[in-house]
């Protein structure tokens, strides 16, 4: 089963959900705001896509963080603490595809490639 992680009012998440539905992909939606960030999955996401891709350093949540907090994100452990405290710093959507691959963000071409592999 494919699982899409994010927040429902995020435009990228909306586009991804619409795309999956339009292409007949069964998926589960995990709402960070209601269900929290799945702590046990963060290490795998970091390993799969890297911190630079997983943390949205251009978004408003990141920009509102204290500069000391921003500077403290230097490794997986410190990044995990910030992501758990501020789920909106996680770039969305995070998709764990049925074949075990993890992607971040919405890109129609990437989604089409993934669809051909699941």
One Martini backbone bead per residue (centre of mass of N, CA, C, O) as a GRO file, in nm:
protein
  118
    1UNK     BB    1   0.098   0.036   0.021
    2UNK     BB    2   0.039   0.362  -0.019
    3UNK     BB    3   0.185   0.655   0.146
    4UNK     BB    4   0.071   0.978   0.242
    5UNK     BB    5   0.245   1.263   0.368
    6UNK     BB    6   0.087   1.540   0.554
    7UNK     BB    7  -0.117   1.820   0.468
    8UNK     BB    8  -0.429   1.908   0.348
    9UNK     BB    9  -0.359   2.234   0.277
   10UNK     BB   10  -0.147   2.151   0.079
   11UNK     BB   11  -0.086   2.187  -0.249
   12UNK     BB   12   0.099   1.938  -0.301
   13UNK     BB   13  -0.088   1.736  -0.166
   14UNK     BB   14  -0.335   1.782  -0.338
   15UNK     BB   15  -0.203   1.704  -0.607
   16UNK     BB   16  -0.119   1.419  -0.525
   17UNK     BB   17  -0.397   1.310  -0.452
   18UNK     BB   18  -0.527   1.360  -0.725
   19UNK     BB   19  -0.332   1.193  -0.893
   20UNK     BB   20  -0.377   0.922  -0.757
   21UNK     BB   21  -0.680   0.908  -0.807
   22UNK     BB   22  -0.674   0.950  -1.123
   23UNK     BB   23  -0.468   0.673  -1.133
   24UNK     BB   24  -0.572   0.444  -0.925
   25UNK     BB   25  -0.429   0.488  -0.647
   26UNK     BB   26  -0.383   0.333  -0.363
   27UNK     BB   27  -0.416   0.514  -0.047
   28UNK     BB   28  -0.274   0.661   0.238
   29UNK     BB   29  -0.344   0.916   0.476
   30UNK     BB   30  -0.108   1.121   0.662
   31UNK     BB   31  -0.164   1.347   0.923
   32UNK     BB   32   0.042   1.545   1.092
   33UNK     BB   33  -0.165   1.709   1.269
   34UNK     BB   34  -0.330   1.448   1.377
   35UNK     BB   35  -0.086   1.202   1.381
   36UNK     BB   36   0.180   1.289   1.325
   37UNK     BB   37   0.506   1.207   1.330
   38UNK     BB   38   0.677   0.923   1.229
   39UNK     BB   39   0.944   0.852   1.405
   40UNK     BB   40   1.027   0.562   1.285
   41UNK     BB   41   1.063   0.689   0.976
   42UNK     BB   42   1.280   0.914   0.961
   43UNK     BB   43   1.546   0.757   0.910
   44UNK     BB   44   1.453   0.648   0.630
   45UNK     BB   45   1.405   0.920   0.494
   46UNK     BB   46   1.687   1.032   0.528
   47UNK     BB   47   1.829   0.803   0.374
   48UNK     BB   48   1.663   0.825   0.102
   49UNK     BB   49   1.680   1.174   0.063
   50UNK     BB   50   1.774   1.357   0.275
   51UNK     BB   51   1.789   1.652   0.442
   52UNK     BB   52   1.776   1.864   0.210
   53UNK     BB   53   1.495   1.746   0.109
   54UNK     BB   54   1.319   1.713   0.376
   55UNK     BB   55   1.396   2.004   0.440
   56UNK     BB   56   1.224   2.317   0.436
   57UNK     BB   57   1.421   2.608   0.398
   58UNK     BB   58   1.186   2.798   0.235
   59UNK     BB   59   0.979   2.802   0.438
   60UNK     BB   60   0.797   2.960   0.686
   61UNK     BB   61   0.874   2.782   0.925
   62UNK     BB   62   1.179   2.806   0.901
   63UNK     BB   63   1.195   3.124   0.904
   64UNK     BB   64   1.062   3.133   1.207
   65UNK     BB   65   1.294   3.023   1.320
   66UNK     BB   66   1.536   3.026   1.514
   67UNK     BB   67   1.862   3.058   1.432
   68UNK     BB   68   1.960   2.845   1.639
   69UNK     BB   69   1.785   2.616   1.535
   70UNK     BB   70   1.883   2.611   1.249
   71UNK     BB   71   2.190   2.566   1.328
   72UNK     BB   72   2.133   2.281   1.479
   73UNK     BB   73   2.105   2.151   1.191
   74UNK     BB   74   2.355   1.880   1.134
   75UNK     BB   75   2.179   1.616   1.175
   76UNK     BB   76   1.962   1.365   1.224
   77UNK     BB   77   1.900   1.426   1.522
   78UNK     BB   78   1.844   1.735   1.502
   79UNK     BB   79   1.633   1.714   1.276
   80UNK     BB   80   1.429   1.539   1.422
   81UNK     BB   81   1.361   1.737   1.647
   82UNK     BB   82   1.251   1.959   1.458
   83UNK     BB   83   1.033   1.786   1.309
   84UNK     BB   84   0.871   1.711   1.567
   85UNK     BB   85   0.819   2.018   1.655
   86UNK     BB   86   0.799   2.093   1.316
   87UNK     BB   87   0.627   1.952   1.068
   88UNK     BB   88   0.640   2.196   0.847
   89UNK     BB   89   0.952   2.136   0.762
   90UNK     BB   90   0.841   1.919   0.592
   91UNK     BB   91   0.846   1.811   0.297
   92UNK     BB   92   0.584   1.806   0.051
   93UNK     BB   93   0.526   1.508   0.000
   94UNK     BB   94   0.543   1.201   0.155
   95UNK     BB   95   0.626   0.892  -0.018
   96UNK     BB   96   0.526   0.553   0.029
   97UNK     BB   97   0.565   0.310  -0.166
   98UNK     BB   98   0.475  -0.015  -0.229
   99UNK     BB   99   0.800  -0.079  -0.300
  100UNK     BB  100   0.961   0.122  -0.069
  101UNK     BB  101   0.976   0.393  -0.187
  102UNK     BB  102   1.098   0.728  -0.131
  103UNK     BB  103   0.938   1.048  -0.160
  104UNK     BB  104   0.964   1.408  -0.236
  105UNK     BB  105   0.719   1.560  -0.348
  106UNK     BB  106   0.571   1.702  -0.651
  107UNK     BB  107   0.590   1.500  -0.958
  108UNK     BB  108   0.453   1.379  -1.233
  109UNK     BB  109   0.690   1.218  -1.352
  110UNK     BB  110   0.766   1.065  -1.097
  111UNK     BB  111   0.491   0.935  -1.049
  112UNK     BB  112   0.483   0.782  -1.318
  113UNK     BB  113   0.732   0.613  -1.261
  114UNK     BB  114   0.627   0.479  -1.005
  115UNK     BB  115   0.371   0.350  -1.126
  116UNK     BB  116   0.541   0.153  -1.317
  117UNK     BB  117   0.664  -0.004  -1.034
  118UNK     BB  118   0.377  -0.099  -0.874
   0.00000   0.00000   0.00000
